[in-house]
Amino acid sequence: MIRPGSLFLTGATGLVGQKIIEVLRKNHPERSIVALVRHPRQAALLKGQGIDTVLGDLSHPLLGISPGDYSSLRGSLTEILHVAADLRFDRPVEECRLVNVVGVRGVLELARSSPQLRKLGHVSTTYVNGCRDGVFEEEPMPPVHEFVNGYQQSKFEAEALVLEAMRDIPASIYRLPVLLADSADGTISQFGYFHHLLRILPDSILPAIPGDPNLPVDLVPADWVAASLAYIFDFRFTASAIRHLCAGPNGSLRLSEVAEITCRTIERHPSYPAGRSVRSPQFVSIAKFDEIVKASKGSLRRVVVQLGPNVRLMGVRQEYSNAKAQADLQDSGLALPEMRSFLENAVNYCLDTEWGRKPPPAALAVHAGN
């Protein structure tokens, strides 16, 4: 039985979804949360946390929800927080669209047919800017004509649907950058492309990668993002708003700093040969990198293939303004960690777990400040 005044949550078992449930419950303990899940085992897990569930699939008509549950949702929900997404960078755009576009269309159909809906939050990404350089405000994006991967393109198309729906739905968009680790100890719940890029680059035979050494690299803690998203959605919601939940140009490390901190942290780790230095890559323009790729052969060619086209993201100069989000969070008490230590902890966690291939130590050793 779906209770009146419920919040409908997608992506509850994902990286952000798992972390945001606890915060949403703390913000409003009396509120019922109904999560969309694909498997009964996920439903059982969430039930143990006091979360109601409906079985479904974002890529199916009516979100794959049974007619009875769908009708009950329409009559009961007052809030929707759409967090779910296909985050894989290596999938063709047609595959990414099944969740990232078709799913959004289904969520918006549910919103339009729910007479008591008060607000809808859509989680997006700063990657919607594609290959365009610039400083991007918390505003709708103009048309983008070039993307590095299908994930970028599908999320841009999803935003377009939400922006159009803002004419008749009280909706807002929250763009997230790279979620590197948790803030306290560098724990990584989900390894992504950026983590594996950190693994490949030090001591790589690749002579260079695309990138501007002075480019701000927006890396944020997953737990901070979840708490900030929940705070703004619950207490500072503004219809038709766009917010960047990121560190911003002034709070981000530069690309050269990221490379230097990563290399020095690897050198100090017990698993690395004592006395051996880690070579940091040279940063070049995308045009120069394309020349290197074209001429690559043998083992160098294999590294280029392993990196894939997504390494070109490092060569796109993008900065994200977060002034509006900062204003919303002014009284929240939510602060970003000191970024150098945050990155060191994350790299150490990668090394401790061999980039997710083995469990972390029983008592996770925090290496900040070593």
C-alpha positions in Angstrom: 0.0 0.0 0.0 1.5 3.3 -1.1 0.9 6.0 1.5 -0.4 9.5 0.7 2.3 12.2 0.5 5.0 9.8 -0.7 8.3 10.6 -2.4 9.0 8.5 -5.4 12.8 7.8 -5.7 14.6 6.2 -8.7 18.2 5.0 -8.5 17.9 4.0 -4.8 20.5 1.2 -5.1 23.0 3.3 -7.0 26.0 5.3 -5.8 24.0 8.5 -5.0 20.7 6.8 -4.2 22.1 4.6 -1.5 23.6 7.6 0.3 20.7 10.0 -0.2 18.1 7.7 1.4 19.5 8.2 4.9 19.6 11.9 4.5 16.1 12.2 3.1 14.7 10.1 6.0 16.6 12.3 8.5 15.3 15.5 6.9 11.6 14.3 7.1 11.3 11.2 9.3 7.6 11.0 8.8 7.8 11.0 5.0 7.2 7.7 3.1 9.8 7.0 0.4 8.8 4.6 -2.4 11.8 3.4 -4.5 11.6 1.9 -8.0 13.7 -1.3 -8.1 14.2 -3.9 -10.8 14.7 -7.0 -8.7 12.9 -8.5 -5.7 16.2 -8.9 -3.8 16.7 -5.1 -4.0 13.1 -4.7 -2.7 13.9 -6.9 0.3 17.1 -5.0 1.1 15.3 -1.6 1.0 12.4 -3.0 3.0 14.9 -3.7 5.8 15.7 0.0 5.8 12.0 1.0 6.1 11.7 1.9 2.4 8.6 0.9 0.4 9.3 -0.3 -3.2 7.6 -1.0 -6.5 9.1 -3.3 -9.1 9.7 -1.8 -12.5 12.2 -0.9 -15.2 12.9 2.6 -16.5 13.3 1.5 -20.1 9.7 0.0 -20.2 6.4 1.7 -20.8 4.9 3.1 -17.6 8.3 2.5 -16.0 7.6 -1.2 -16.1 5.3 -0.8 -13.0 2.2 -2.9 -12.7 -1.1 -1.1 -13.4 -2.2 -1.3 -9.8 1.0 0.1 -8.4 1.2 2.8 -11.1 -2.4 3.9 -10.3 -1.6 4.0 -6.6 1.6 6.0 -7.2 -0.3 8.6 -9.3 -2.8 9.1 -6.5 -0.3 9.2 -3.6 3.0 10.8 -4.6 3.7 14.4 -4.0 7.5 14.4 -4.8 9.7 12.7 -7.3 13.5 12.6 -7.1 14.9 11.0 -10.3 18.5 9.8 -9.6 18.8 6.7 -11.7 21.0 6.7 -14.8 23.2 4.5 -17.0 26.6 6.0 -16.1 28.7 3.8 -18.4 31.0 5.8 -20.8 31.7 2.9 -23.1 28.1 2.2 -24.3 26.7 3.5 -27.6 24.2 6.3 -27.4 21.3 4.1 -28.4 21.9 1.9 -25.4 22.4 4.9 -23.0 19.1 6.3 -24.1 17.1 3.3 -22.9 17.5 4.5 -19.3 18.7 8.1 -19.6 16.2 9.3 -22.1 13.3 6.8 -22.2 13.4 6.6 -18.4 13.2 10.4 -18.0 10.3 10.5 -20.4 8.5 7.9 -18.3 9.2 9.7 -15.1 7.8 12.9 -16.6 4.7 11.1 -17.8 4.1 9.9 -14.2 4.7 13.4 -12.9 2.1 14.9 -15.3 -0.5 12.3 -14.3 0.0 12.8 -10.6 -2.5 15.5 -9.4 -0.8 16.1 -6.0 2.7 16.5 -7.3 4.5 19.4 -5.7 8.0 19.0 -7.0 10.4 16.9 -9.2 14.1 16.8 -9.0 16.2 15.5 -11.9 19.8 14.5 -11.3 22.0 15.4 -14.3 25.7 15.9 -15.0 28.1 18.6 -15.8 29.1 16.4 -18.8 26.0 17.7 -20.7 28.3 20.4 -22.1 29.8 17.9 -24.4 33.0 19.1 -26.1 32.4 22.8 -25.7 35.0 24.9 -23.9 33.9 27.6 -21.5 32.7 28.7 -18.1 29.2 27.3 -17.6 26.5 28.9 -15.5 23.6 27.2 -13.7 21.4 27.8 -16.7 20.0 25.7 -19.6 22.6 24.6 -22.1 22.4 25.8 -25.7 22.5 23.1 -28.4 25.5 20.9 -28.3 26.7 19.3 -31.5 29.7 17.2 -30.4 30.0 14.7 -27.6 32.8 12.4 -26.5 30.5 9.5 -25.6 26.9 8.3 -25.6 26.5 9.0 -21.9 27.1 12.7 -22.4 24.7 12.9 -25.3 21.9 10.9 -23.6 22.1 13.1 -20.5 21.9 16.3 -22.6 18.8 14.9 -24.4 17.3 14.0 -21.0 17.8 17.6 -19.8 16.1 18.9 -22.8 13.0 16.8 -21.9 13.0 18.1 -18.3 13.5 21.7 -19.5 10.5 21.4 -21.8 8.4 19.8 -19.0 9.2 22.8 -16.7 6.4 24.6 -18.5 3.8 22.5 -16.7 5.7 20.6 -14.0 7.5 22.1 -10.9 10.9 20.6 -11.7 14.5 21.4 -11.1 17.8 20.0 -12.4 20.9 19.1 -10.3 24.2 18.7 -12.3 26.9 16.6 -10.7 30.6 16.4 -11.6 33.0 13.5 -10.9 32.1 11.8 -7.6 35.6 10.6 -6.5 35.1 9.1 -3.0 33.6 9.7 0.4 34.9 12.7 2.3 36.1 11.2 5.6 38.4 8.4 4.5 38.4 8.2 0.7 36.2 5.1 0.5 35.1 4.4 -3.0 31.7 2.7 -3.4 31.8 2.7 -7.2 34.9 2.8 -9.4 34.4 4.8 -12.6 36.4 6.1 -15.6 38.3 8.7 -13.7 39.5 6.2 -11.1 40.9 4.0 -13.8 42.5 7.0 -15.5 44.4 7.7 -12.3 45.6 4.0 -12.4 46.8 4.0 -16.0 48.5 7.4 -16.3 51.4 7.2 -13.8 54.4 5.4 -15.4 52.4 4.9 -18.6 54.3 4.5 -21.8 51.9 7.1 -23.3 54.1 10.2 -23.6 51.2 12.6 -23.1 47.5 13.1 -22.5 45.3 16.0 -23.6 44.8 18.7 -21.0 45.6 22.1 -19.8 47.8 21.9 -16.6 45.9 24.9 -15.2 42.4 23.5 -15.8 40.3 23.1 -12.7 39.3 19.4 -12.2 36.0 19.3 -10.4 36.1 16.3 -8.0 33.7 16.1 -5.1 32.8 13.6 -2.3 29.8 11.3 -3.0 28.5 11.7 0.5 28.7 15.5 0.3 26.8 15.5 -3.0 24.0 13.3 -1.6 23.6 15.5 1.5 23.7 18.7 -0.6 21.2 17.3 -3.1 18.8 16.2 -0.3 19.1 19.6 1.5 18.4 21.7 -1.6 15.6 19.4 -2.7 13.9 19.4 0.7 14.6 22.9 2.0 15.6 25.1 -0.9 13.6 23.8 -3.9 12.9 26.3 -6.6 10.9 25.3 -9.7 12.7 25.6 -13.0 16.1 26.0 -11.2 19.4 24.4 -12.3 22.1 23.9 -9.7 25.7 22.7 -10.0 26.6 20.6 -7.0 30.3 20.9 -7.5 33.4 22.4 -6.1 33.5 25.2 -8.7 36.6 26.9 -10.2 37.7 28.3 -6.8 37.3 25.1 -4.9 38.9 22.7 -7.4 42.4 21.4 -7.8 44.2 22.1 -11.1 45.0 19.3 -13.4 48.7 19.6 -12.7 48.0 19.4 -9.0 45.8 16.2 -9.5 48.7 14.6 -11.4 51.3 15.6 -8.9 49.3 14.5 -5.8 48.4 11.2 -7.5 52.1 10.5 -8.4 53.5 11.4 -5.0 50.8 9.4 -3.2 51.6 6.3 -5.2 55.3 6.8 -4.5 54.6 6.8 -0.7 52.3 3.8 -0.7 53.7 0.5 0.7 52.9 -1.4 -2.5 55.2 0.8 -4.6 59.0 0.1 -4.9 60.9 2.2 -2.4 63.0 4.9 -3.9 61.4 4.7 -7.3 59.8 7.9 -8.8 56.5 8.0 -10.6 56.6 9.9 -13.9 53.8 12.4 -14.3 52.4 12.6 -17.9 52.9 15.6 -20.1 49.8 17.6 -21.0 49.2 18.6 -24.6 46.4 19.9 -26.8 43.8 17.6 -28.2 45.3 18.2 -31.7 48.8 17.1 -30.5 47.3 14.1 -28.7 45.5 13.0 -31.9 48.9 13.1 -33.7 50.3 10.8 -31.0 47.3 8.4 -31.3 47.6 8.3 -35.1 51.3 7.4 -34.9 51.0 4.9 -32.0 51.9 1.2 -32.5 52.5 -2.0 -30.5 52.2 -1.6 -26.7 51.7 2.2 -27.1 48.7 1.4 -29.3 47.2 -1.0 -26.7 47.4 1.7 -24.0 45.6 4.2 -26.4 42.9 1.6 -27.0 42.5 0.9 -23.3 42.1 4.6 -22.5 39.5 5.0 -25.3 38.1 8.2 -26.6 37.0 9.4 -23.2 40.6 10.5 -22.3 39.8 13.5 -24.6 37.5 14.8 -21.9 40.6 15.9 -20.1 41.4 18.2 -23.0 38.1 20.0 -23.0 38.4 23.2 -20.9 35.3 23.5 -18.9 34.5 25.2 -15.6 31.3 25.2 -13.7 29.9 28.1 -11.8 28.2 27.1 -8.5 27.2 30.4 -7.0 23.5 29.6 -6.9 24.1 26.2 -5.3 26.4 27.8 -2.7 23.8 30.3 -1.8 21.2 27.5 -1.3 23.7 25.7 0.9 24.8 28.7 2.9 23.0 27.6 6.1 23.2 23.9 5.6 26.5 23.3 7.5 27.7 21.2 4.6 31.3 22.0 3.7 33.7 20.4 1.2 36.8 18.7 2.6 40.3 20.0 2.1 40.9 18.9 -1.5 44.5 17.7 -1.4 43.9 15.3 1.5 40.6 14.2 -0.1 42.4 13.2 -3.3 45.3 11.5 -1.3 42.8 9.4 0.6 41.0 8.4 -2.5 44.2 7.4 -4.3 45.3 5.4 -1.2 42.0 3.6 -1.2 42.5 2.7 -4.9 45.9 1.3 -4.0 44.8 -0.5 -0.9 42.0 -2.3 -2.8 44.0 -2.6 -6.1 41.4 -0.4 -7.8 38.4 -2.4 -6.4 39.8 -5.9 -7.1 40.1 -6.8 -3.4 38.3 -5.6 -0.2 39.7 -2.8 1.8 41.7 -3.5 5.0 39.5 -4.5 8.0 40.4 -1.2 9.7 40.8 1.2 6.8 44.1 3.1 7.2 43.7 6.8 6.4 46.8 8.1 4.8 46.0 11.8 4.8 49.0 13.9 5.6 51.6 11.2 5.0 
